[in-house]
Amino acid sequence: MTADHDSIPEIALGWHRAGKGAALATVVETWGSAPRQAGSQLAISGEGEIMGSVSGGCVEGAVVTEALEALADGRPRLLTFGVSDDTAFAVGLACGGTIRVLVEPVGQGAQALPEAMLAELVAARAKRQALAYGITLDTWARQILQPGQDAAADARFRSDRSGIEEDGRFTAIHNPPLRLIVVGAVHIAQPLLAMARLAGYDPTLIDPRAAFGSAARFPGETIVEEWPDEALAALAPDARTAVVTLTHDAKLDDPAIRLALRARIFYLGCLGSTRTHAKRVERLRAEGFTEDEIARIHAPVGLDIGAKTPAEIAVSILAQITQRLRQG
């Protein structure tokens, strides 16, 4: 599971099924310095509980009020919040941007978000299946879209960006969670896994050494005690996967690196000094890897921010992963 702030549909469905009532608020459009991007969500229960965010805290109070009214009347609404910088604090959106927020009550009403549709979306997310939720904003007509069904949605699957189409439909993309696979249950892995989870990743730790990859050292984490290449192959890394090797022991790291270099992952980072990496490159060349393949490795791993402690090194690694993901 990823962090709760990335499990908003699941939380809303749980509240609804628990009899509390639930509404989903979703950012559908932004201009200027809006704090959250399109697709960001806030779940509101009928008891006023909230999870997630549509504005970083600026307008959540107003959205909650509208959500409770939507639960009472069973009708969705489209809200607009905008403010100039000189009146920001008086109105509430301190960043100076403008956002449009869709508020949908979950339920059986003619205009409500059907429980069955939300459940279908949640089930697909649990199976790591990509789905899109489409809603036409002037009629409230809704549909669930799979990859290959709709050209506009397919373009958004590829860019991983929700937004409004030319025909007025808002398409919310629900791609599988990003994954981080870490090879080596060393000290750096402890803060790295925790930070990655907070950033929305679904992390997995691989280490065949039971004394290193113990539940006592990594409580609550998914730990695979198999040889790294076998474990990595079973996890089937894809284009939404980052891999980091931390043992800087060739017997453990190299099998994982060889498999990762020929997978569709978006990031591969390897711990070790410049000298250690030079030897690693020699071994990979001898095994037939091309210069372009080897160039995919980020080593020494992490952005050069002068990190010294395990936690600081973890920050530098996650920052580099983020840079690669967002800037290409």
Stockholm file with secondary structure:
# STOCKHOLM 1.0

chainA/1-328         MTADHDSIPEIALGWHRAGKGAALATVVETWGSAPRQAGSQLAISGEGEIMGSVSGGCVEGAVVTEALEALADGRPRLLTFGVSDDTAFAVGLACGGTIRVLVEPVGQGAQALPEAMLAELVAARAKRQALAYGITLDTWARQILQPGQDAAADARFRSDRSGIEEDGRFTAIHNPPLRLIVVGAVHIAQPLLAMARLAGYDPTLIDPRAAFGSAARFPGETIVEEWPDEALAALAPDARTAVVTLTHDAKLDDPAIRLALRARIFYLGCLGSTRTHAKRVERLRAEGFTEDEIARIHAPVGLDIGAKTPAEIAVSILAQITQRLRQG
#=GR chainA/1-328 SS CCCGGGCHHHHHHHHHHTTSCEEEEEEEEEESSCSSCTTCEEEEETTSCEEECSSTTSSHHHHHHHHHHHHHHCCCEEEEEECCGGGHHHHSCTTSCEEEEEEEEBSSSSSSBCHHHHHHHHHHHHTTCCEEEEEETTTCCEEEECTTSCHHHHHHHHHTCCEECTTSEEEEEECCCCEEEEECCCTTHHHHHHHHHHTTCEEEEECSCTTTSCTTTSTTCEEECSCHHHHHHHHCCCTTEEEEECCCCHHHHHHHHHHHHTSCCSEEEECSCHHHHHHHHHHHHHTTCCHHHHTTEESSCSCCSCCCSHHHHHHHHHHHHHHHHHHC
#=GC SS_cons         CCCGGGCHHHHHHHHHHTTSCEEEEEEEEEESSCSSCTTCEEEEETTSCEEECSSTTSSHHHHHHHHHHHHHHCCCEEEEEECCGGGHHHHSCTTSCEEEEEEEEBSSSSSSBCHHHHHHHHHHHHTTCCEEEEEETTTCCEEEECTTSCHHHHHHHHHTCCEECTTSEEEEEECCCCEEEEECCCTTHHHHHHHHHHTTCEEEEECSCTTTSCTTTSTTCEEECSCHHHHHHHHCCCTTEEEEECCCCHHHHHHHHHHHHTSCCSEEEECSCHHHHHHHHHHHHHTTCCHHHHTTEESSCSCCSCCCSHHHHHHHHHHHHHHHHHHC
//
